[in-house]
């Protein structure tokens, strides 16, 4: 079985503080994200994106536009890494097994790609990401505000570059160190 890191997208890989990402040009990666993902891949982790995209149900974007946004994400990472798979949950109001905090997306990917969840990680910026990761049996990393349930909190990392909104490089370094 393989180990993996499941990344939430908005607020983890890209900035979405000022608006939702509904068009490809609105996807702007945080500094150091390509390097962090490359480091994780080189350390033997399969890389996945698991993202709630309730804007689809709400009519703010289409499945086709979301594909273009994810195509841009992969283009920005070219030469660094490639995600094994990017999946999303389009639900917002209706009951859903895939929308985080439910662990459905993580469990689906684990089964499909033979992932060992006990040695895998969920990285997110919301409590719903931590809840989903814990429910799936993963270790968790919280970006932003501290969550006492998380195994790692980005803001607590001593090597965190304070000038960055998110320091995914410091997060991946900590994951690698904890996984050894």
N, C-alpha and C positions, 0 to 999 in steps of 0.2 A: 504494500500500500504506500501511497505517496503522501507527503505533507503539503499543505497549501496555506496561502494567505488569501482570505476573502476581504476585499476592500469595498467599503461603501464608496460612492463616487463623489457627490457634492459635499464640500466641506472637508474632504480627506485628500482627494487627488486634485480637485479644482476648487477655485474660489466661487462661492455663490452667496456671499454676504449681502450684496446689493440687489440681487435679483435671481429669479429662477433661470436655469439654463434651458431655454426653449429653442435656441438656434445654434448651429455649429460654431459660429464666431463668438458666442458668449461663453464657450468652454475655454477657460484660461487656467492652465496648470500652475500649482504652487511651485516656487523655486525648489529645486532638488528632487522633484517627484520622479523624473526619468532615471536619475542616478540611483535613487532609493529602490525603484522597481528592478533595475538591472542587478543591484546588489542582492536583492531577495531571490531573484531567478538564479543567479550564480551560486547562491547558498543552497540550492536544491529545492526551493519551494515552487509549486505550481501557483500561478497567479490568476485570480478571478475577480470580477466586479459583480457585486450584488447590490442593486440599487432600487429603491422605491421610486416609481415614476407615476405618481397619482395624477399628474397633470394630463395624462392621456385620458383617464376616465373623466376628468373635469373639462376636457376639450381644449386645453392650453397648447397641446402639441400632439402630433400623430405618431404612430409607430414608425412611419417612413422618416419623419424628421428626427426622431430619436436615433434611428439607424445612422443618419448622417452625422449626428453629434458623436456617436460612438466610433464612426469611421474617422472623424477628426481626432478623437482621443488616440486611436491606434496610430494615425499618421504622426502625431506629435511624439509618440514613443518609438517610432521607427529608428532602428539602430541601437536601441537600448534593450527592449524586451517586447514580447507579445503576450497578451493575456490568453490563457487557455480558453476562457469563455467569459463573455459579458452577458449577464442576464438581468432582467428587470421585472418588477411587478407593476402593472398598469393600474391596479386597483387603488381606490381612495376611500370611498364610503362603504362599498359593499363588503360583506364578510369575505375574508381572504386567507388562504393558507400560505400565500407567498409574501404578502406584505409584512415587512418587519414591524413589530417585534416577533412575528411568527418565524420559525426557522426554515420554512419551506424551501426557499431558494438555496440555502446552504446544504440542506439534506439532499435536494435533487442533484446538485453538482457533485456531492460526495459519492452518491450512488453511481452516477453516470461516469465519473472519472476515477473511481477506486481511491478515494481520498480517506486517509486516516484522520478522523476528526480530533482524536485525542492529542495528536501532535500538530494540529493546525491552529490558525489564528483568524479572528475576525477583527478588523480595524474599522472603527466608525467614530463619528462625531456626535451621535445622539444616543440617548439611553436605550432607544429601540434597537440600535445596532448591538449594544452590549447584551441586551435581553435575548436577541436572536442568536448571538454567538454562544452564550451560556446554554441556551435551550438545545442547541445543536451539539454541545459537548466540546466546544473549542475554547482555547485561551482567548482572551480579549484585550484589545488596546483601545483606550478612549482618547480621542483627539479633543482638545478644548477643555471645557469644564471637567473637573475631577469627578470620577464615578468610583465609589469605594468598591464596587463589584468587579471592576476591571483589574486584570492581572498587571497591566502597565497603564499608567496615565502619562500621556505625552508631556504635560506641563511639569511633571515631577522629574523628568529625565535630566541628569546633571550635564550631559553633553548637548542639550537642546540649544540650537542657535536662536537666541531671543529675538533677533531681527526678522525672523520669518513668522508669518501667520501660522503656518503649520510646518513642522520639521519632520517630514516623513523619513529622511535619512536617519535621524536619531532614533526614530521608532523602529525602523528595520534593523539597525545595529543592535538595539535592545532585544528584539525578537530573536535574532541570530544568537546572541549571547545566552538568552534564556533557553534556547533550543539545543544547545550543545551538551 
